[in-house]
């Protein structure tokens, strides 16, 4: 998921990514985990927050797919009244369609 080039682009240009280690105690990372009530040794999570720490989208905790992150990003930007780039909206829409099941059609000219 985090290696998808469009998600990398979105994270780097539309958000302020911040990685907090979840496997250490007694340091700045532990204080941040406590602030957000995240346990040590927890699975990774993604918080979509405004500058005032208001949640812009539900915390991503288990859906580590392109769908999960792309739709969370779109929701966060929309809630924050930020423009959603067409390429990110299309990626999210494509992943929603994949989840629902795609059909294939082949056309040819005789």
C-alpha positions in Angstrom: 0.0 0.0 0.0 2.6 2.6 1.0 4.7 1.8 -2.0 1.9 2.7 -4.5 3.4 5.7 -6.3 0.1 7.8 -6.3 -0.3 7.2 -2.5 3.3 8.3 -2.0 2.7 11.4 -4.0 -0.4 12.2 -2.1 1.3 11.7 1.3 4.2 13.8 0.3 2.3 16.7 -1.3 -1.1 16.9 0.3 -0.4 15.8 3.9 2.1 16.2 6.6 3.2 12.6 7.3 4.6 11.8 10.7 5.9 8.4 11.7 5.8 7.5 15.4 7.6 4.4 16.6 5.3 2.1 18.6 8.0 -0.1 20.1 9.8 2.2 22.5 9.0 3.7 25.9 10.2 6.8 27.8 10.8 9.0 24.8 9.1 11.6 22.6 7.4 8.8 20.5 5.9 7.3 23.7 4.5 10.7 24.7 2.9 11.1 21.3 1.4 7.6 21.5 0.0 8.4 24.9 -1.5 11.7 23.6 -3.4 9.8 20.8 -4.1 6.8 23.1 -2.2 4.4 21.0 -0.7 1.4 22.8 2.9 0.4 22.4 3.5 -2.6 20.1 0.3 -1.8 18.3 -0.2 -2.4 14.6 0.4 0.7 12.5 -2.4 3.2 12.3 -3.0 6.3 10.3 -4.7 9.4 11.8 -6.1 12.0 9.4 -6.0 15.2 11.4 -6.5 18.9 11.0 -4.0 21.3 12.5 -6.1 21.5 15.6 -6.0 17.7 15.9 -9.6 17.3 14.9 -10.2 14.0 13.0 -10.9 14.6 9.4 -11.6 10.9 8.6 -11.8 7.7 10.7 -8.5 6.4 11.9 -7.2 3.7 9.6 -6.4 0.7 11.7 -6.9 -2.5 9.7 -7.4 -1.9 6.0 -3.9 -1.7 4.8 -4.9 -1.7 1.2 -4.7 1.0 -1.5 -8.5 1.3 -1.1 -8.2 2.0 2.6 -5.6 4.7 2.4 -6.9 6.3 -0.8 -10.5 6.6 0.4 -9.3 7.9 3.8 -7.2 10.6 2.1 -10.1 11.7 -0.1 -12.4 11.8 2.9 -9.9 13.8 5.0 -9.3 16.3 2.2 -13.1 16.7 1.6 -13.8 17.1 5.3 -11.0 19.7 5.5 -12.5 21.6 2.6 -9.3 21.0 0.6 -9.3 20.3 -3.2 -9.0 16.6 -4.0 -6.8 16.1 -7.1 -8.5 14.3 -9.9 -5.8 11.6 -9.9 -6.4 10.8 -6.2 -10.2 10.8 -6.6 -9.9 8.4 -9.6 -7.6 6.1 -7.7 -10.1 5.9 -4.8 -13.0 5.4 -7.2 -11.1 2.6 -9.0 -10.3 0.9 -5.7 -14.0 1.1 -4.6 -15.0 -0.5 -7.9 -12.5 -3.3 -7.4 -14.0 -4.0 -4.0 -17.5 -4.2 -5.5 -16.4 -6.4 -8.3 -15.4 -5.4 -11.8 -16.8 -6.9 -15.0 -14.8 -7.2 -18.1 -16.0 -6.5 -21.6 -14.1 -7.0 -24.8 -15.0 -5.2 -28.0 -13.7 -5.9 -31.5 -14.4 -4.7 -34.9 -15.0 -7.2 -37.6 
